[in-house]
Amino acid sequence: MGLFDKFRKNNKDLLIVEDNVFGSLQWDDNNFIGKVKINIFNSNNLVNIFINTKEKKIDDIQYKTFELFKKNLEFIQNDILDKLIKYYNNIKFSYGPEDDDEMKAWWSDINSREDMISKIHIDKIVIQESHLHHNERCIYVLFNRDWGGPDMDDNGVAVEIINEKVNNVGYKDIAY
């Protein structure tokens, strides 16, 4: 499990923590915030991570959640893609412009995993406090998306994963 190797304050007087699992994290009120490397959909990404905790301490379940997520990501990512395709096809044409041609441009056909990969971009990972999910391992993967017109509210799409299985897909705000 990760232990905070050292605490320090940066030049803006923000608490910086060096953790052996998550790397360098900054404390920001109720979250540790940092960047982690994730290989998802055959692409290496440096992704923002938010670890929610009011105690200034990452608990064992949060560590285990992240470690098992990374360990099983090869299998989880196919489930993510399949559930995103189902979600997309359920909301397709649910909003948009009146013009049929514009509407088709907003909502292209996405029927394969490859189609979906070309339409989403990983944004961040959120690990909520474990007690909020009855101490189950819960992690959210948030994506920006290239469908449904401009995303003025940055509310793309989120995937909730509980105990390494996709549980829910919705707007990003399901993660908060």
N, C-alpha and C positions, 0 to 999 in steps of 0.2 A: 504494500500500500504506500501511497505517497505521503511524505512528510515534508513540512515546510523546512527547507534547508536554511533559509535565512530571511529575515525581514529587513527592509530598508525603506527609506523615504527618498523619492526622487526630488528633482529641483522644484516641483510644484507642490511639494509636501503631501504627495499621495503615497499610500502604503503600497509597496511592491513586495511580492512574495515569490521566492524561487521554490518551485515544487518539482519533485523528481518524476511525476507523472504528467502534469500539465505544463511544465516549464514556467516561464515568467508570467505572473499574474498580477494584475492591479486590482486593489480593493476599491469598489465604488458603491458605497452605501449598503446595498443588499446583495451584491454580486462580486465574484471574482471574475475578471475579464482578461482574456488573453488570446493567443493564437495557437492552433494546433495543426499539425500536418495530417491530412486525411487523404487516402487514395480511394476515391469513389468514382464509379463509372469509368474506370481505366484512366483516370486523370488525378495527378497529385495536386492537392489544393492546400493552401495555407488559409485556414478557416477561423473566423472569430468564434470564441467559445465564451459562454456566460454560465457561471456556476452560481445558482441562487442559494444564498444562505444568510441568515441574519446573525449568525454566531461568529462570523469571521473564521469559520472552520469548515473544511470540506469533510463530510462524514464518510464512513467506510462504504456505505451503499452508493454514494455518488462516485467514489473511485471505482468500485466494482462495475457500476453501470457503464462508465466510459471504457474500462478495460475490456469488458465483454462485448461491447458495441464494436470496438476496433477489431477484436479477435474474430468476430462473426460477421464482419461487414461484407465479406465476399458473398455470403448467403442472404444477408439482410437486404442488400442493395437490389436484388431481383424482386423481393417482396415490395420494396419501396416503389420500384418502377411499375410493377403490376397494379398496385393500389393507386398510384398517381394516374395511370391510364384510366382506370375505372372512375376515379374522382373527376377527371377532366371530362370524360364522356357523359357523366351525370350533370355537370354544370354547363356543358357546351351549349351555346346560344341562349343562356339564361339572362344575359344582358348584352347591350351593345347598340350600335347605330341602327337606324331605320333602313338604310340602303342595304339591299341583299348582297351586293358585291363587297361592300365594306365589312358587312357581318361575316362573310366567308373569309376575308383576310384576317379578321380578329380570331376566328375559330377554325384553324386549319385541321386537317385530319391527323390525329395522333392515334395510331393503332398498334405500334410496336414499341419495344423498349428503346430502340435506336431513335425513333421519332421523338419520344419523350426526352431522352438525353439531350437532343438538340434544342429543346424548348425550355429547359430548366438550368439554373446556375446556383450551386450551393452558396448560401449566404452566411449562415451561422449555425452553431449547435448550442442548445440550451439544456442544461441539466437542472431541473427544479429541486427544491428541498425534498428529501425522500419521504418525509412524513405526509406530504401533500398527496402522495400516491400509495398510502398504506404500506410504506417501506418496500414497494416494488421498485425494480430498476426501470426508471422512466427517463428517456432522452428525446429531445425534439430536434429534428433536422429541418432547417428553414431554407427555402429556395426562393430566388427571384424567378419569374416566369416570363416567357415571350408569347403569351396568348391573352386574349380578352382586352386588348388595347393597352394604353399606358397605365402603369401602376403608380398613380399619383400618391397613394397613401402608403406605399411600400408594404402592402399586405399580401404579397405573393401567395405562397403555399407552404404549409408545414406538415410534417409527418411525425406523429407521436408513436414512439416505439416503447413498448413495455415488455420487459423480460425478453428482449431480442426479437420481438414479433411486432409488426406494424399493427397498431390498435386503432388509429384514427388519422384521417387526412382532412385538412381544412385550411382556412386562412391562417396566416402567421400568428394571429392573436390567440390561437388555442394554446400557444406555448407560454402565455403570460397570465 
